[in-house]
Amino acid sequence: MNRNLVVGLAIALLLHGAAALALAHAKGRSDRGNVSEVEVDVDEPDKPPPPPPPPPPPPPPPPEPEKVEPEPEPEPGPPLEPEIPAPEPEKPAPPKPAPEPEKPAAPPPAPVDFGDISDHTFASDSDWEITNVPDNPDGQSGVVVVGAENAPPPETPPPPPPPAPVAVRTPQGSGGEGTGGSGTGTGRAPVFRPATDVSRPPEVADEVRASYPEEARREGIQGAVRLLVLIRKDGTVYRVRVLEDPGYGLGEAARQALERFRFRPALGPDGEPVDYQIYYTYRFVLDS
């Protein structure tokens, strides 16, 4: 490319020089009177083509990818326990049927009175005396129990017709005193079905002496307490009810004593133990 440029410039200079000489020669001739025009074609050299644009710079090398360290594998956890299925909801219990109304209980058979008692036998409606005596030297209580020798025999009522068995229940949750009371709780007391026909009346196995109430002793009160005693077929006292009471604590003292009595139970026609109920009179007498 530079060479062509130099050659072009040299040719241009030669042509310009030739033209200048021709003009000078023509001028001299004109000065002599003859002038002629000479046309000279001058070929101008072609302009060199513009240089090509510089090549684009090479693209920068791609950045190296960053090294990514692999994440540490998580430690294995404890083995998963199998899922326990949720318990099915309990079905509602069917409504309880309405309780049937209790049938009115038939009145229990009337207690039967028996004859007098001895040291080992027991008869209903017998007279017992509580005699207040001074304390004896061996430290025993000053209250003793003696049988009334001259007590009139009770009248024996005619036996009532045998009724249907009746369940005698105590209220739920009620408690009793002594061996004849019911225990606390929500259970029901055992059924008491007094017999109407016995081959042997109950007999005293273990008697308990009552204490003379201090209030009655202080006021000089004495008298007899009449009670209704229900005896189970195992010989324990089921219930004691005071029928006649002179007051001043005499009835309560007699009731508590009877509740702790133990009996040999009454026997039925075939010799089997049966429930039974009797009257009993407890007499309190002060020393004169």
C-alpha positions in Angstrom: 0.0 0.0 0.0 2.8 2.5 0.8 4.5 1.7 -2.4 1.6 2.5 -4.6 1.3 5.8 -2.8 4.9 6.7 -3.5 4.5 5.8 -7.2 1.4 7.8 -7.5 3.1 10.9 -5.9 6.1 10.5 -8.3 3.9 10.4 -11.3 1.9 13.4 -10.1 5.1 15.4 -9.6 6.3 14.5 -13.1 3.1 15.5 -14.7 3.0 18.8 -12.8 6.6 19.4 -13.8 5.8 18.7 -17.5 2.9 21.0 -17.3 4.9 23.7 -15.8 7.5 23.4 -18.5 4.9 23.4 -21.2 3.4 26.6 -19.8 6.7 28.2 -19.6 7.5 27.3 -23.1 4.1 28.5 -24.3 4.5 31.7 -22.5 7.8 32.3 -24.2 6.3 31.7 -27.6 3.4 33.9 -26.8 5.7 36.5 -26.0 6.9 36.1 -29.5 3.4 36.6 -30.9 2.0 33.1 -31.3 0.1 31.6 -28.5 -1.4 28.2 -28.6 -3.3 26.4 -25.9 -2.4 23.0 -24.9 -4.7 20.8 -23.0 -3.1 18.3 -20.9 -5.1 15.6 -19.2 -3.7 14.7 -15.9 -4.8 11.5 -14.4 -4.9 11.9 -10.7 -4.0 8.7 -8.9 -6.9 7.0 -7.3 -7.2 7.7 -3.7 -6.2 4.9 -1.7 -9.0 3.1 -0.1 -9.6 3.9 3.6 -7.8 1.5 5.8 -10.0 -1.2 7.1 -11.2 -0.9 10.6 -9.1 -2.5 13.2 -10.3 -5.9 14.1 -12.5 -6.1 17.2 -10.7 -7.0 20.3 -10.9 -10.6 21.2 -13.7 -11.3 23.7 -12.5 -11.7 27.3 -12.1 -15.2 28.4 -15.1 -16.5 30.3 -14.8 -16.3 34.1 -13.9 -19.5 35.7 -16.8 -21.0 37.6 -16.5 -20.8 41.3 -15.8 -24.0 43.0 -18.8 -24.9 45.0 -18.1 -27.2 47.9 -20.7 -29.9 48.2 -22.9 -29.5 51.3 -22.2 -32.1 53.9 -24.7 -34.9 54.0 -27.0 -34.6 57.0 -26.4 -37.2 59.7 -29.0 -39.9 59.7 -31.7 -39.2 62.3 -33.4 -41.8 64.5 -35.6 -44.2 62.6 -39.1 -42.9 62.2 -41.6 -44.6 64.3 -44.6 -46.0 62.5 -47.5 -43.7 62.7 -50.1 -44.9 65.1 -53.6 -44.5 63.7 -55.8 -42.2 65.6 -58.3 -44.1 67.7 -61.8 -44.1 66.4 -64.2 -41.9 68.2 -66.2 -43.8 70.8 -69.8 -44.4 69.8 -72.2 -42.7 72.1 -73.7 -45.1 74.6 -77.4 -45.8 74.0 -79.6 -43.9 76.4 -80.3 -45.8 79.5 -83.9 -46.9 79.9 -85.9 -45.0 82.5 -85.8 -46.8 85.8 -89.0 -48.6 86.7 -90.8 -47.1 89.6 -90.2 -49.1 92.8 -93.2 -51.1 94.0 -94.4 -50.1 97.4 -92.9 -52.5 99.9 -95.2 -54.6 101.8 -95.0 -54.1 105.6 -92.7 -56.6 107.3 -94.2 -59.2 109.5 -94.9 -58.2 113.1 -92.1 -59.2 115.5 -92.9 -62.2 117.7 -92.4 -62.0 121.4 -90.8 -64.9 123.3 -90.6 -65.9 127.0 -88.1 -65.1 129.6 -84.3 -65.5 129.1 -81.5 -67.3 130.9 -77.8 -66.7 130.9 -77.5 -68.3 127.4 -80.8 -67.9 125.7 -82.5 -64.8 124.4 -86.2 -64.1 124.2 -87.9 -61.0 122.9 -89.6 -58.5 125.1 -87.6 -59.6 128.2 -86.8 -57.2 131.0 -83.1 -56.3 131.6 -82.1 -54.1 134.5 -79.1 -51.7 134.5 -78.1 -51.3 138.1 -75.8 -48.4 139.2 -73.3 -49.8 141.7 -70.0 -48.4 143.0 -66.8 -49.3 141.2 -65.4 -52.6 142.4 -61.7 -53.1 143.4 -60.7 -54.7 140.1 -61.5 -51.5 138.1 -64.6 -52.8 136.3 -67.4 -50.5 135.4 -70.0 -49.7 138.1 -72.8 -50.6 135.7 -73.9 -54.3 135.6 -76.7 -56.1 133.8 -79.0 -58.5 135.7 -82.1 -60.4 134.6 -85.4 -59.3 136.0 -86.7 -62.3 137.9 -90.3 -61.1 138.4 -91.0 -59.6 135.0 -94.5 -60.5 133.8 -94.5 -62.8 130.7 -95.4 -60.9 127.5 -98.6 -61.6 125.7 -98.0 -63.5 122.5 -99.9 -62.0 119.5 -101.4 -64.3 116.9 -98.9 -65.0 114.1 -99.6 -62.8 111.0 -100.1 -64.3 107.6 -96.8 -64.8 105.8 -96.1 -61.8 103.5 -94.0 -61.8 100.4 -90.3 -61.2 101.0 -89.5 -57.5 101.3 -86.1 -55.9 100.6 -85.2 -53.3 103.3 -82.6 -50.9 102.0 -80.7 -48.1 103.6 -80.1 -44.8 101.8 -77.0 -44.8 99.7 -73.9 -43.2 101.3 -75.3 -43.5 104.8 -73.1 -44.9 107.6 -74.0 -46.8 110.7 -72.6 -47.3 114.2 -71.6 -50.7 115.6 -71.9 -54.0 113.8 -75.5 -53.3 112.8 -74.8 -50.1 110.7 -74.2 -49.9 107.0 -70.8 -48.8 105.8 -70.1 -45.6 103.9 -70.1 -45.7 100.2 -72.5 -46.0 97.2 -73.2 -49.7 97.5 -76.5 -51.1 98.7 -77.1 -52.8 102.0 -77.7 -56.6 102.0 -81.3 -57.6 101.6 -83.1 -58.4 104.9 -86.0 -60.9 104.7 -87.4 -61.7 108.1 -88.9 -65.2 108.4 -92.3 -65.8 109.9 -91.9 -69.4 111.0 -88.9 -70.5 113.1 -88.0 -73.7 114.9 -85.7 -71.9 117.3 -85.6 -68.2 118.3 -82.3 -66.2 118.3 -79.9 -66.7 121.3 -77.5 -64.2 122.8 -73.9 -65.2 121.9 -72.2 -62.0 123.1 -74.0 -59.2 125.0 -72.8 -55.7 125.6 -73.7 -53.7 128.7 -74.9 -50.2 128.2 -73.5 -47.3 130.2 -75.9 -45.3 132.4 -76.2 -41.8 130.8 -74.7 -39.2 133.1 -77.6 -36.8 132.6 -80.2 -39.4 133.6 -78.1 -40.4 136.6 -77.7 -36.7 137.7 -81.5 -36.1 137.3 -82.5 -39.4 138.9 -84.2 -40.7 135.8 -84.8 -44.4 135.3 -87.2 -46.4 133.2 -87.5 -48.9 130.4 -86.6 -48.6 126.7 -88.5 -50.7 124.2 -86.7 -51.5 121.0 -87.3 -53.4 117.7 -84.2 -55.5 116.8 -83.6 -56.9 113.3 -81.2 -59.9 113.4 -79.5 -61.2 110.3 -79.1 -64.9 109.6 -75.4 -64.6 110.4 -76.1 -63.5 114.0 -75.2 -59.8 113.5 -77.7 -57.0 114.2 -79.1 -55.4 111.1 -80.9 -52.5 112.6 -82.3 -51.3 116.0 -85.2 -49.0 116.3 -86.3 -47.2 119.6 -90.0 -47.6 120.1 -90.4 -46.2 123.6 -87.9 -43.9 125.3 -88.0 -42.2 128.7 -85.5 -39.6 127.4 -82.3 -38.2 129.0 -80.1 -40.4 126.7 -81.5 -43.8 127.9 -82.9 -44.7 124.5 -79.7 -43.9 122.7 -77.6 -45.8 125.2 -79.8 -48.9 124.9 -79.8 -48.7 121.1 -76.0 -48.5 120.9 -75.6 -51.5 123.2 -78.1 -53.7 121.2 -76.3 -52.8 117.9 -73.1 -54.5 119.3 -74.9 -57.7 120.4 -74.0 -61.0 118.7 -76.6 -63.7 118.4 -76.9 -67.3 117.4 -79.4 -66.8 114.6 -82.9 -68.1 114.5 -83.5 -71.4 112.7 -86.2 -72.0 110.1 -88.4 -75.1 109.9 -85.6 -77.1 108.3 -82.9 -75.9 110.7 -81.4 -73.3 108.4 -80.4 -69.9 109.7 -82.9 -67.2 108.8 -83.3 -63.4 109.3 -85.6 -62.5 112.2 -86.9 -59.5 114.1 -87.8 -59.3 117.8 -88.9 -56.8 120.5 -86.6 -56.1 123.3 -87.0 -54.1 126.6 -84.0 -52.5 128.2 -84.7 -51.3 131.8 -82.5 -48.7 133.6 -82.8 -48.7 137.4 -80.8 -46.5 139.9 -79.8 -47.8 143.3 -82.0 -46.5 146.1 
